[in-house]
């Protein structure tokens, strides 16, 4: 899958391989680590208008956010879309466009890995100002 961080220049992107059976709850830390984020902020996935994450009353999410714990990537895509958004840090509103580019045979997708990307990561806690931090390292995460 191809992940692009929206609204930053230069373009920050990663290409990763994950199993389609991964739950959205497990995909969240994979996206965090892959993009160079350290966690600690709210997030949500949006698939064709359907929102998944952990509902937070402070952000007005009591009724329209579905739990992410038992929803696989394949189920969320529902066979009808190959694109979704991932929002990280509601305060800074880091929007990511995620596109499923291809499907690989099951044995090759058992190990989650980053196979490409731009050499920079967006800075954290910068109040939506566009600036870039140190180059992010591409990492291998075993599931």
C-alpha positions as CSV (number, residue, x, y, z in Angstrom):
1,X,0.0,0.0,0.0
2,X,1.1,3.6,-0.7
3,X,0.7,6.2,2.1
4,X,1.0,9.9,1.3
5,X,1.0,12.6,3.9
6,X,-1.3,15.3,2.5
7,X,-0.6,19.1,2.5
8,X,3.1,19.0,3.0
9,X,6.0,20.0,0.7
10,X,8.1,18.1,-0.2
11,X,5.9,15.0,-0.5
12,X,6.3,12.5,2.3
13,X,5.3,9.0,1.3
14,X,5.9,5.4,2.2
15,X,5.1,2.1,0.5
16,X,4.5,-0.9,2.8
17,X,3.4,-4.5,2.6
18,X,0.8,-5.7,5.1
19,X,-1.5,-8.7,5.2
20,X,-5.1,-7.9,4.2
21,X,-6.1,-9.7,7.4
22,X,-4.5,-7.1,9.6
23,X,-7.0,-5.4,11.9
24,X,-7.3,-1.6,11.8
25,X,-6.3,-1.6,15.4
26,X,-2.9,-3.2,14.4
27,X,-2.6,-1.2,11.2
28,X,-2.6,2.0,13.3
29,X,0.9,1.4,15.0
30,X,2.2,0.2,11.6
31,X,1.3,3.5,10.0
32,X,2.6,5.4,13.0
33,X,6.1,3.8,12.9
34,X,6.2,3.8,9.1
35,X,5.5,7.5,8.9
36,X,7.8,8.4,11.8
37,X,5.1,9.4,14.3
38,X,5.6,8.4,17.9
39,X,2.0,7.9,19.1
40,X,0.0,9.6,21.9
41,X,-2.6,11.2,19.7
42,X,-6.1,10.2,18.5
43,X,-6.5,8.7,15.1
44,X,-9.2,7.5,12.7
45,X,-9.6,5.6,9.5
46,X,-12.2,6.7,6.9
47,X,-13.4,4.2,4.3
48,X,-16.0,5.6,1.9
49,X,-17.4,7.8,4.6
50,X,-17.4,5.1,7.3
51,X,-15.2,6.1,10.3
52,X,-13.3,3.6,12.4
53,X,-11.2,4.4,15.5
54,X,-11.7,4.9,19.2
55,X,-14.7,7.2,19.9
56,X,-13.7,10.3,22.0
57,X,-16.5,12.4,23.4
58,X,-14.2,15.5,23.6
59,X,-14.0,15.5,19.8
60,X,-17.7,14.8,19.3
61,X,-17.3,11.2,18.1
62,X,-19.9,9.5,20.3
63,X,-22.1,8.0,17.6
64,X,-20.4,7.9,14.2
65,X,-17.1,6.2,14.9
66,X,-17.1,2.4,14.6
67,X,-14.7,0.3,16.8
68,X,-11.5,-0.7,14.9
69,X,-10.5,-3.7,17.0
70,X,-12.2,-6.5,15.0
71,X,-12.3,-5.0,11.6
72,X,-9.7,-6.3,9.1
73,X,-8.3,-4.2,6.3
74,X,-10.0,-6.4,3.8
75,X,-13.4,-6.0,5.5
76,X,-13.1,-2.3,5.7
77,X,-12.2,-2.1,2.0
78,X,-15.3,-4.3,1.4
79,X,-14.0,-5.2,-2.1
80,X,-15.3,-1.9,-3.5
81,X,-12.6,0.6,-2.8
82,X,-8.8,0.7,-2.8
83,X,-8.3,4.1,-1.1
84,X,-9.0,5.4,2.4
85,X,-7.8,8.1,4.7
86,X,-5.9,7.9,8.0
87,X,-6.1,10.9,10.2
88,X,-3.5,11.2,13.0
89,X,-3.4,13.8,15.7
90,X,-6.8,15.7,15.7
91,X,-5.1,18.9,16.9
92,X,-2.5,19.1,14.0
93,X,-4.8,17.1,11.7
94,X,-2.2,15.0,9.8
95,X,-4.2,13.6,6.9
96,X,-2.8,10.6,5.0
97,X,-4.1,9.2,1.8
98,X,-3.7,5.4,1.7
99,X,-4.0,3.4,-1.5
100,X,-3.9,-0.3,-1.9
101,X,-1.7,-0.7,-5.0
102,X,-1.5,-4.4,-5.4
103,X,-2.1,-7.7,-3.7
104,X,0.9,-10.1,-3.2
105,X,0.7,-13.8,-2.5
106,X,-0.1,-14.6,1.2
107,X,3.4,-15.9,2.1
108,X,5.0,-12.6,1.0
109,X,2.5,-10.5,3.0
110,X,3.0,-12.3,6.4
111,X,5.9,-10.0,7.4
112,X,5.0,-6.3,7.5
113,X,7.6,-4.3,5.8
114,X,8.3,-0.8,4.4
115,X,9.6,-1.2,0.9
116,X,10.0,2.5,-0.1
117,X,9.5,6.1,0.7
118,X,10.6,9.7,0.7
119,X,13.6,10.3,3.0
120,X,11.8,12.8,5.3
121,X,9.1,12.8,8.0
122,X,6.9,15.6,9.1
123,X,7.6,17.2,12.5
124,X,5.4,16.5,15.4
125,X,3.7,19.1,17.6
126,X,4.2,21.9,15.1
127,X,0.7,23.3,15.0
128,X,0.2,22.5,11.3
129,X,3.2,24.6,10.2
130,X,4.9,22.8,7.4
131,X,8.4,21.9,8.5
132,X,10.3,18.7,8.3
133,X,12.3,16.8,10.8
134,X,15.3,14.4,10.5
135,X,15.0,11.8,7.8
136,X,12.9,8.8,9.0
137,X,14.4,5.3,9.0
138,X,12.5,2.7,7.1
139,X,11.6,0.0,9.5
140,X,10.7,-3.7,9.5
141,X,7.9,-4.7,11.8
142,X,7.2,-8.3,12.5
143,X,3.6,-9.2,13.2
